[in-house]
């Protein structure tokens, strides 16, 4: 294990865990922040949308900087920005200021996440599959622990989780500074338009667009569903999304590695998205404790989808790792950015269940698109030498 993942990889994975922790740390705090600042549900959802929208836009340039400045430097810049903006989040005087500095937080997170996977893959000796498994494990643990820490510290004040995240980011910065080095083989300098060139590749674009519909549904769960559980305390919310995140991590690491060789990635993803659609239908139909259970169960399907989409983004693409990752992330984050504010507008107007119907409908469109694109994606996998499990669906 040590030979497969040298210290630089573990340091990057730890930093990734902290970075993803910052995404969900506000989950159990949404109602508290809205009440403390006199903000509406729509206004509070901008805490997610501003963060995600800036992440999506930054994906256009973060990879360019990585090939010119080096991935390590870009990671350090991203971590430093998160430290600054997480601290400012805890000092926010109003909802507008908080939404703005959350956008800055998204900027820093984009610089980090756009290069972290490339460094983990490049520095690992166990192959792309093992590296992506480690990355997904860090993602799952980060998403799981973020709401838990937010819920626990939020019992003191909603500001404390932001300061706590800043402290953890300082630790991640120091780990990265002292342990991480750029892989020996550098990618040639690239331009922002290289992402748009990559989007012309049918398999790359197909995977990214389906990923967009999934990301919309994912952030309906992560950013909107806490409002449907407003009767729970911040600790109870934190524990709920901790359980959800644990399922995200377990399914992305263990279930995917178990079933992918048997089913193949595309067929497995199709079945998984169908299962997630059923979960959204259930979420739209139930209330109270039953809804809480449905939300937790959705983590199982989200973990599988996270791992498979990330893997496919690399495997169906003939382009470099940074271009492949940047193209996929730009498209999928664009879809994710819409989910919080649209849900925050729909729920007061038409009912708390409507955002779940909308997310399920959008995911249905994406699943149909994936079924239609299956032959195209399989050809791309064969072309890249990734034939694991494909023979069962020939």
SULPE-V864518 format. One line per field, one symbol per residue. ss: DSSP state (H for helix, E for strand, C for the rest). phi: phi as a letter, one per 30 degrees, with the letter a starting at -180 (. if undefined). burial: 1 if it has 24 or more other ideal C-beta (glycine too) atoms within 12 Angstrom, else 0. A space follows every 10 residues. Layout:
# SULPE-V864518
ss->???
phi->???
burial->???
This chain:
# SULPE-V864518
ss->CCCCCCHHHH HHHHHHHHHH HHHHCCHHHH HHHHHHHCCC HHHHHHHHHH HHHHHHHHHH HHHHHHHHHC HHHHHHHHHH HHHHHHHHHH CCCCHHHHHH HHHHHHHHHH HHHHHHHHHH HHHCCCCHHH HHHHHHHHHH HHHHHHHHHH HHHHCCCCCH HHHHHHHHHH HHHHHHHHHC CCCCCCCCCC CCHHHHHHCC CHHHHHHHHH HHHHHHHHHH HHHHHHHHCC CCCHHHHHHH HHHHHHHHHH HHHHHHHHHH HHHCHHHHHH HHHHHHHHHH HHHHHCCHHH HHHHHHHHHH HHHHHHHHHH HHHHHCCCCC HHHHHHHHHH HHHHHHHHHH HHHHHHHHHH CCCHHHHHHH HHHHHHHHHH HHHHHHHHHH HHHCCCCCCH HHHC
phi->.dddbdeddd ddddddeddd dddcddedce ddddddcicd eddddddddd ddddeddded cddddddccj dddddddddd ddeddddddd cddadddddd ddddddeddd edddcddddd ddcdccjddd dddddddddd dddddedddd ddddddaddd eddddddddd ddddeddccc bdeeccddeb cddddddddd dedddddddd dddddddedd ddcceeddcd dddddddddd dddedddedd ddccddddce ddcidddddd dddddddddd ddddccbidd dedddddedd dddddedddd ddedddcdcd dddddddddd dddddddded ddddddeddb kdddeddddd ddddeddddd dddeeddddd dddciccdid ddbd
burial->0000110111 1111111111 1111111111 1111001010 1111111111 1111111111 1111111001 1111111111 1111111111 0100101110 1111111111 1111111111 1111000111 1111111111 1111111111 1111000111 1111111111 0110110011 1110001001 0101100110 1011111111 1111111111 1111111111 0101011111 1111111111 1110111011 0011111111 1111111111 1111000000 1101111111 1111111111 1111111011 1111111111 1111111111 1111111000 0111111111 0111111011 1011011101 1001010111 0010
